[in-house]
Amino acid sequence: MPYVDAGGLPAANVPRPFERELKVVMSPETHPDVEGFTLLFSTLAPAGGGTDTHSHEGSGELMVVVSGRGKAWLAGEEHILKPGAALYAPPGVEHRTLNEGGIPLELVCVFIPPAPADYIEKMMAQASEGADG
């Protein structure tokens, strides 16, 4: 059975304007015993870190706030993010997150079915395109 201490995992750092850190904690690619989901930790930088408006065509995304404060938009509706809040973006539904506080906004994200193996690389590329545009 998989056990992971995420503190020792490598992180992908997404640059501004969508500054955040992403760690794939468990997925079918990282653990052969994991089926049906990808577990990712996302830490949004203080005072403006976040994501662009996006959707996942093949996966739903469940987000649970661990610490920090911010806002999320799901299908155009605004929601407050604070510890204990949970938000689900079904496949194909646009969503966005934003850290409005002075400390990191930490999210636990579960993708069902699993996110594609190249998910983090795609997020990095999209952030770079946003920085250039």
C-alpha positions as CSV (number, residue, x, y, z in Angstrom):
1,M,0.0,0.0,0.0
2,P,1.4,3.4,-0.9
3,Y,2.6,5.7,1.8
4,V,4.1,9.1,0.9
5,D,5.8,11.8,3.0
6,A,5.1,14.7,0.7
7,G,7.7,16.9,2.4
8,G,10.5,15.0,0.6
9,L,8.9,15.1,-2.9
10,P,10.2,17.3,-5.7
11,A,8.0,20.3,-6.5
12,A,7.3,22.1,-9.8
13,N,7.3,25.8,-9.4
14,V,4.8,27.6,-11.7
15,P,6.0,31.2,-12.5
16,R,4.0,34.4,-12.2
17,P,1.4,35.4,-13.0
18,F,0.0,32.0,-11.7
19,E,2.7,31.5,-9.0
20,R,2.3,28.3,-7.2
21,E,4.0,25.0,-6.3
22,L,2.7,21.7,-7.4
23,K,3.6,18.2,-6.1
24,V,2.2,15.0,-7.4
25,V,1.8,12.9,-4.3
26,M,0.2,9.8,-5.7
27,S,-0.9,8.7,-9.1
28,P,-0.9,5.6,-11.3
29,E,2.4,6.7,-12.7
30,T,4.1,7.1,-9.3
31,H,2.6,4.1,-7.5
32,P,1.4,0.9,-9.3
33,D,-1.1,0.3,-6.5
34,V,-2.9,3.6,-7.1
35,E,-5.8,3.3,-9.4
36,G,-8.6,5.8,-10.4
37,F,-7.1,9.1,-9.0
38,T,-4.3,11.5,-8.9
39,L,-3.4,13.3,-5.6
40,L,-1.7,16.6,-5.9
41,F,-0.7,19.3,-3.4
42,S,-0.9,22.9,-4.6
43,T,0.5,25.8,-2.7
44,L,-0.5,29.2,-4.1
45,A,1.9,32.1,-3.4
46,P,0.8,34.8,-1.0
47,A,-0.9,37.9,-2.3
48,G,-1.9,36.9,-5.8
49,G,-0.7,33.3,-6.5
50,G,-3.3,31.3,-8.3
51,T,-4.4,29.7,-11.5
52,D,-5.8,30.9,-14.8
53,T,-9.4,30.0,-15.7
54,H,-9.2,26.4,-16.9
55,S,-11.0,23.1,-17.1
56,H,-10.1,19.4,-17.2
57,E,-11.9,17.6,-20.0
58,G,-11.1,14.1,-18.7
59,S,-11.1,14.5,-15.0
60,G,-13.1,16.1,-12.2
61,E,-11.1,18.0,-9.5
62,L,-11.9,18.0,-5.8
63,M,-10.1,20.8,-4.0
64,V,-9.8,20.9,-0.1
65,V,-8.3,24.0,1.5
66,V,-5.8,23.2,4.2
67,S,-4.5,26.7,5.1
68,G,-4.7,30.2,3.9
69,R,-7.5,32.3,2.4
70,G,-8.6,33.2,-1.1
71,K,-11.3,33.0,-3.7
72,A,-12.4,30.4,-6.3
73,W,-14.6,30.7,-9.3
74,L,-16.5,27.7,-10.4
75,A,-18.6,28.0,-13.6
76,G,-18.6,31.8,-13.1
77,E,-19.8,31.6,-9.4
78,E,-17.5,33.1,-6.7
79,H,-16.7,31.2,-3.5
80,I,-14.6,32.0,-0.4
81,L,-11.6,29.6,0.2
82,K,-10.6,29.1,3.8
83,P,-9.4,26.1,5.8
84,G,-12.0,23.3,5.7
85,A,-13.7,24.5,2.5
86,A,-14.1,22.0,-0.3
87,L,-14.9,22.6,-4.0
88,Y,-15.5,20.2,-6.8
89,A,-15.0,21.1,-10.5
90,P,-16.7,18.4,-12.7
91,P,-14.9,17.4,-15.9
92,G,-15.2,20.3,-18.5
93,V,-16.3,22.9,-16.0
94,E,-14.2,26.1,-15.9
95,H,-12.6,27.1,-12.5
96,R,-10.0,29.3,-11.1
97,T,-8.3,29.9,-7.7
98,L,-6.6,33.0,-6.2
99,N,-4.7,33.6,-3.0
100,E,-5.7,36.9,-1.5
101,G,-4.0,36.4,1.9
102,G,-0.5,37.1,3.2
103,I,0.4,33.4,3.7
104,P,0.5,30.5,1.3
105,L,-2.9,29.0,0.3
106,E,-2.5,25.3,0.5
107,L,-4.9,23.0,-1.4
108,V,-5.2,19.2,-1.6
109,C,-6.4,18.3,-5.1
110,V,-7.8,14.9,-6.1
111,F,-8.4,14.2,-9.8
112,I,-10.9,11.5,-10.7
113,P,-10.2,9.8,-13.0
114,P,-6.4,10.4,-12.8
115,A,-4.9,13.5,-14.4
116,P,-2.8,12.9,-17.4
117,A,0.8,12.1,-16.7
118,D,1.9,15.4,-18.3
119,Y,-0.5,17.5,-16.3
120,I,2.2,19.5,-14.4
121,E,4.2,20.1,-17.6
122,K,1.0,21.5,-19.3
123,M,0.4,23.8,-16.3
124,M,3.9,25.1,-16.5
125,A,3.6,25.8,-20.2
126,Q,0.2,27.6,-19.7
127,A,1.7,29.8,-16.9
128,S,4.7,30.7,-19.2
129,E,2.3,31.6,-22.0
130,G,0.3,33.8,-19.5
131,A,3.5,35.5,-18.4
132,D,4.5,36.3,-22.0
133,G,1.0,37.5,-23.0
